[in-house]
Amino acid sequence: MSTGKFRIEIQKQAYRDLEALGKGDRLPILEEIQKYLSTAPFLPAKTRIKKMTGFNPTLYRLRIGDFRAYYRIQNQTVIILAILHKKETKRWLR
């Protein structure tokens, strides 16, 4: 994959996840998604980005404070699948 500009697409479920959050959480999460995923969504940014094992197609996680954004990469598009509180992630990953 080349580093460059990636388009970010938020799927319906992730959009609903965002809508359920308070305004104080929503904006910082969107800013972090833009900051880390628009240029190199597959490169670990310290420990914020993790390639999840055992998933086909490949699943990635972006850690944003107490929240996690799960996404896949297709061509030059980052597809956000879910944005969850860290306590909800195990249930979602099953």
C-alpha positions in Angstrom: 0.0 0.0 0.0 1.2 3.4 -0.7 1.1 6.3 1.7 -1.0 9.1 0.4 -4.4 10.6 0.9 -7.1 8.1 2.0 -10.8 8.7 1.8 -12.7 7.9 5.0 -16.1 6.3 4.8 -18.2 5.8 8.0 -20.6 2.9 7.7 -24.2 3.2 9.1 -23.4 1.3 12.3 -20.3 3.4 13.1 -22.4 6.5 12.4 -25.0 5.3 14.9 -22.2 4.6 17.4 -21.1 8.3 17.0 -24.6 9.6 17.3 -25.0 7.8 20.6 -22.0 9.6 22.1 -22.1 13.0 23.7 -20.9 16.0 21.7 -17.9 16.2 23.9 -16.7 12.8 22.8 -17.8 12.9 19.2 -15.6 15.8 17.9 -12.3 14.5 19.4 -13.0 11.0 18.0 -13.6 12.4 14.5 -10.5 14.6 14.7 -8.3 11.6 15.7 -9.8 9.5 12.9 -9.0 12.2 10.4 -5.5 12.7 11.8 -4.4 9.1 11.9 -6.4 7.4 9.2 -6.3 9.9 6.3 -2.6 9.4 5.5 -1.3 6.1 6.8 -4.1 3.9 8.3 -2.0 0.7 8.3 1.1 2.0 10.0 1.2 1.7 13.8 1.2 5.2 15.3 3.0 4.2 18.5 0.4 1.9 19.9 -2.7 3.7 18.6 -3.1 1.5 15.5 -3.2 -2.2 15.7 -3.7 -4.9 13.0 -6.1 -7.4 14.5 -5.1 -11.0 14.1 -7.5 -13.8 13.0 -9.7 -11.6 10.7 -10.1 -12.0 7.0 -10.3 -9.4 5.4 -7.9 -7.6 7.6 -9.3 -5.6 10.5 -7.6 -2.7 12.2 -8.2 -0.8 15.4 -7.5 2.8 16.3 -7.3 3.6 20.0 -8.8 7.0 20.9 -8.8 7.3 24.7 -11.5 5.0 26.1 -12.9 4.4 22.6 -11.9 2.2 19.7 -12.5 2.7 16.0 -12.5 -0.6 14.0 -11.9 -0.3 10.3 -10.9 -2.0 7.1 -8.9 -0.6 4.1 -10.1 -1.1 0.6 -7.9 0.5 -2.1 -7.5 4.1 -1.0 -10.6 4.1 1.3 -10.7 3.5 5.0 -14.1 2.0 6.0 -15.0 2.7 9.6 -17.1 -0.3 10.8 -17.7 0.6 14.5 -16.7 3.1 17.1 -17.1 1.6 20.6 -16.2 2.2 24.2 -13.3 -0.2 25.1 -15.7 -2.1 27.4 -17.9 -3.0 24.4 -15.2 -4.3 22.1 -15.0 -7.9 23.1 -18.7 -8.5 22.5 -18.5 -6.8 19.1 -15.4 -8.7 18.0 -17.1 -12.1 18.5 
